[in-house]
Amino acid sequence: MPPPAQPPIPPSKAISISWDQFHRDCRTLAARLHDMGPFRAIVCITRGGLAPGAIVARELGIRLIETVCVASYSHTAQGELKVIKDVAPAIAKGFGGEGAGVLIIDDLVDTGQTAKIVRALLPRAFFATVYAKPLGRPAVDMFITEVPQDTWIYFPWDTGLAFHPPLREEGL
């Protein structure tokens, strides 16, 4: 079995978000969005936007859910951006055009590059993320928690539970 992947940055600059914390943050986002609508559809940016999109859709009673697939991250770094799947024309052009009445959801806005691509597809949509880094903040309309730019976030779907021996057994 290969050794576990090393964090892309020093562990002191990484945070781990539990499922409980993530769910609370998504519900907080939904509560803040409640009076911003009505939203007729949600567009989740895959893959990170799928989990918060499902939670927000449930909380706001939105049944029309679409995805836009933008590939940018490996497990360690952001690379070249590419739209793999565009938004369905009925959603992109419906509800008044250019994404009006649509809520875009993602887990994180980092540098804002993905957000800029999606905004160009749906310029009149409302864009919300759960977490935001300073470089990406201007690209979204709303977020819940700001995270320092040099901090890596391990989302609940990135990690698993594992036994860790006591420090004295590791020779420390």
N, C-alpha and C positions, 0 to 999 in steps of 0.2 A: 504494500500500500504506500503511495507517495506521501511525503510529509505534508502537514497542513499548510495551506497558503499563508504566507506572511502578510501582516497588515501592510497596506500601501504607504502608511505613514507611521511614525512612532505610536505605540499604544497609548501614550499620554495624550495624544491628539485624536483619539477615537472615542466614540460613545456608542453604547449599545442600547437600543430602544426595545423594551419588552412589548409583548402583544397587549398587555393591559394598558401600558402607557400610550401605545399607538392608538388603541381603540378610544381612550379618553380624549386624546388630541383630535382624532377625527370627529368625535361627537361635538367637541368644542367648535371645530370648524363648521360643522353642520348648523349648530345653534347660531353662529354669527351670520351664516348665509341665509338663514330662514327668512329674514325680512328683506333680503336683497333681491329676491325673485319677483315673480315666479319664474323658475327655470323650467323649460319644456323638455330638455334633454341634458344628459351629462356625456361629455367626451373625456374618457380616461386616457392618459398617456401611458402606453404600455412600456414596461411591465409595472413599474412602481406605482402608477396611478390606479391600478386595478383594485387593490385592497381598500384604499381610502374612498375610491369611487363607489364601491359596493356599500360601504358604511354610510356615506353621505346620501346616496340614493335611497337607502332604507329610511334614514332619518327624515328626509325631505319628501318622501313619497313619490320619487321620480322613477318611472318604469322604463323610459326610453334611454338606453345606455349604449354608447358607441365607443369605439377605440380609434386612436391614431397611433400608429406604431413607428416610433423613432428610435433607431439604434444609435447609442452614443457611448455607453459604458461597457468596459469589460469589468471583471471583478476588482480591478485595481486602478483603473484610470479612465479618463474621458478621452474618447477618440473622435474620429471624423463622424459628423452627423449625417444620417441618411433616413429619409422617410421610406419605410418599408410598406406601410399601408396607410392610405389617405382616409379622410373622413367621408362617410357616405354622402353623396350629393344631396339627398333629401334633407339631411341635417345641416350640412354646410350652407345650403341655399334657402332652407325653410325658415319659418318663424320670422320673417322680415329680412332675410338675407345676411350674408357675411357672418353667420354664427349668432345673430341676435337671439336672445332667449336661451342660449346654450351656456352651460357651466363646464369649464375645462378643469379637470382635477389631476394633480400629480402629487407624489409623496414629497418631493424636494425640488426646489429650484436652486441650482448650484451656481453656475456662471451665467445662466440665463440664455444660453445658446439654444437649447431645446425649446424653451418657452418662445423665443423669437420665431422659430420655424413654425410652431403651432399657431402662434398669434397671426402670422401671415396668412394661414389657412382660414382662420376664424377671427378676423379683426374686431368684430363687435361682441364677441363672447366675453363672459366674466371668467377670469382665470384665478384659481385658488389652489394653494399648496398647503400641506401640513407643516413643512419645515422650509426655511429659507436661509441662504447664506448671503452675506452683504452684496456680492457682485450680482446675484440674481434677483434681489429684492425689487428693483425697478421694473422687472419684466412681468410681475404678477400683480393682481389687484388686491389679494388678501393672502395672509399666511398666519399660522398660529405661533410658531416658535422660531426665533432666529438662532442660528448655529454659527460659530466662527468659521471663516472661510477655510482655515487650515485644519478643520476637524472632519474626520471621516465618520459617517454614520453607518453603523451596522443595524439594519432593519431586522425585525423578527424573522422574516423569511430568509435572511442571509446566514443565520446562525442556528445551532442546535444545542441541546443540552449535552454536556459531557462531564465525566468525572475528572476532577483535578485533585491530585494527591496533596496532602498537607505540605507546606513549605519545608519542614524539617526533613521530610522524606525525599525531597528534591535536592538535598545537599546544600541548602542555604543556611 
